[in-house]
């Protein structure tokens, strides 16, 4: 079990290959940001479904391993279930149609206070709609992580010297720690000792030693590091950046008009169009 834990940790920090990895890291970040903003701005179900499908396609294009795919599916399913259940339980819209009675109103104390706890039909569908936002964001984030190499992260943070050095030292320390744990487990296996996951506490001294080494290395390097790498910017990056700015500006304008803070007859047609897409 311990061997599997270490191998899984190493596998999840590896980079997946796929078409998405051919984009520069700045464009990938702008794409993730665009999907995140769109999930907040748009309220039409068809748009949210399209964003969730786009996130799933982007993640699958990274050709994730079976283990990573299963882990992501389990995470997404857990998030969807929690959102749907909570919305069905606490839905405050109107009308509300109870479909399951969890706690009768006759139940002492809790039933008397709440008047009964129910799952509402309208809340289930509202939860499904809201969960699409989380699914799209999670899957697009998973696609970004799966298609990004360590060097690209260094390149992105090249202008922030202290943050970059901290990251480099941390990743290098993680790699060395995994190697040491692998060697230690191999030695124990040669001696006929089986170490279960629940007995991983035996390796706390090794982990503490590695953290101490990292802190010393960080203290020595952080004042002397001077990275010269600079990330490149492509036309796609600026296009996605412009889309992010435009979408954000339109949503702010819509909120100002909708609240009555800003009003002009010339904006009536634009407001009608934005209301069609920004309000479900």
N, C-alpha and C positions, 0 to 999 in steps of 0.2 A: 504493500500500500504506500509506503514511503517513497519507493522508487517511482511509482506512478505519479505521486504528488509533485516530485521534483521535475519529472519529464513533462508533466502538464504545464507547470510554471514556465519551463523553458519554451515549450511549444507556443504558448499564448503570447510571448513577447517576440516571436518570429514574424517576419513580414510575409504576407500573402502576395502572390503575383497575379496580375490581371490588367485589363485595359485601363482601369481607373488609375493605376500606378504610373501611367505614361503622362498624366497631367502633372504640372508643377504643383508643389505643395500649397502655394498661395491660392491657386485656382481651386484646389480641393477644399481648402478652408472656406473660401467664398461660397462654394457650392453647399457646404454644410450650413453655413450661416443663412444662405438664401432659403433653404428648406425650413430651417428653424423659424425664420421670420414669417414665411408663408404659412406655417402651421398656426402661428399666432394671429395673423391678419385675416386669413380666409376662414369663413364659417360654413360654406357650402359643402355638403357631404361628398359630392362628386369630386371636388377639388382635394379634399382630405384623403379620399380613397386613392386618387391619382398620386398624391405625394407619398402615401404609404407603399404603393406599388413601385414607385420610382426608387424609394429607399431599399426595398427588397431586391430589385434588379441590380442596383449599384453594389449591394453587399454580395450577391451571387456572382457578379462579374469579377469579384476579387478571388474567386475560386477558393473559398475557405475549406479547411479540413473538416472531416465529418464531426470530429469532437467540437471544433469551434462552431460549426453550424448548429449542432444539437444544443450547445450551451446558449447560443444566441436565441434559438427558438424557445428554450425554456424560460430565458429571461423575459422575452417579449410576451410569452403567454402569461407569465406571472404578473407583469405590469398590466396587461389587458384585463386579467381577471380581477385584480385589486381595484382598478378604476371602475369597471362595470359594476362590481358588487357594491362599492362605496356609493356610487351615484344612484343605484337602485335602492339603497338603504336610506340615503339622506336627501333624496330628490324633493325639492320644494316647489316645483313648478305646478301648473294647473292646466289640465286636470291630472289627477293622480289615481291610478287604478291598482289597488292592492292585488297581488297574485299569490303571495306567500305570507302567512302570518308567523313571524319568528318568535315573538313574545306576546301572548294574549294580554289584553288590557286588564284582565282579572288577576294577573300575576302580582304578588305582593311587592310593594315598593317600586320596582322598575316599571311594571305595568301601570301602576297608579300614576307615576310621574309622567311617563311618556304617552300614556293612552294606547299603548300597544306599539310594537315594532313590526314593520311590514317591508316587503320588497315590492317596489312599484314598477309596473310595466313600462311606463314612459321613462322612468329612470334607467331601466336597462338599455333602451335604445339611445338615450342621451349619453350614457356611459360608453357605449360602443363608439359613438361619434367622437367623444372626447379622447378615447383611447387611440384613435387613428393618428392624432397629433403626436402622442408619445411613440407610437410604432414607427412613424416616418422619421422622427428625430433619432430614435435609437438605432435604427437600421442604417441611416446615413452616417451616423457617428461610427458605427461598427465598420462600415465600408471605408471610412477615412482612416481609422486606426489600422485596419488590415492592409491597406495599400501604402502605408507610410513607413519609410525606413528610418533608422536612427540618424543617418547622415542628413536626411532632409530636415529632421527636427533640429539638428545642430545648425543647419543652414538658416532655418527660420529664426532661430534665436541668436544669430551671430552678432547682432547689434546690441544684445543685452548680455554683456560679458559675464557678470556674476551668475545670472540665471543659467547661462549656457554651461559654465564650469560646474555648477551644482548638478545639473542634469547629467553631464558626461561622467562625473565622478560617481553619481548614484547608479547609472546604468552599468558602468564598469564594475562597480562593487557588487551589483546584483549578479552579473555574469560570474565573477570569481566566487561568490557565495554559493551559487548553484553548482559550480565545478567542485568546490570543497565538499558540499553535501553529497554529491554523487560519489566522490572518492571515499568518503566516510562510510556510506551505505555499502559500497563494494567491498570494503575491508571487513565490515561486519558480516556480510553475506559469506565471504570466504571462511570466516570463523564459525559459520553455522548459526549466527544470531539473526533472528528475524525481528525487525523493528516496525511495529505497526504505526499508523498515523497518530494514534493517541499517545505514542511514546516519543514523539518528535521533540518533546521538551528536553531530551538529552543533548540536543544540538544548540541549546540556548547559549552556552559559552562560546561556540564558534560564531554564532550570529553576533553576539556582543563584541567579540574580538574584531569582526569585520566592520562593525559600525565605528569602533574606536579608530581603526585604520583609516576609514573613510573620512572621519572628522579631521585627522591629522593631515591627510592628503589635501583635503579641501582648504584647510587653513594655509597650507604652503602654496597652493596653486592659484587661489582665487585672486590674489593681488598681482600675479605676474602673467596671467593669461591675456593674450591679445589676439583673438581670432580675426583673420582677414577675410573670411568667407562672407560673401554677400548674396542674398537670394535674388534671383532674376525675376522680372515681372513680364508676363506675356499679355498679348491682347485679350485673351480669354479672362485673365485675372481682372483687368480693368472693366471688361464687359459685365462680369458677375458683380463686381463692386458697384458699378452704376445701377444695376438692377436692385441690389440691396438698398442703396440709398433712395432710389425712386419708390420702391415699395413701402419703405418706412415713411417717407415724406407723404405719400398718398394716404397712408393709414392715419397719420397725425392730422392731416387736412380733413379727413372724413370725421374723425372724432371732434374736431373743432366745430365743424358744421353741424354735426348731429347734436352736440350739446348747446348749440345756439351762440357759442362764443364768436364764431365767424359766419357771416352770411352775406351772400351777394347773388342777385338773379343770374349772373353769368355762370355761377358755379352750380346751378340747379341740375343741369344735365349730367355733369360730372358726379355730383352727389348721388343722383339716381342710379348711375352705373355702379358706383362704389358700394352703395347700399345693397344692390343686388348680389354682390359677391362677398362683401365683408360682413353681412348679416344673414345668417341662414334662415 
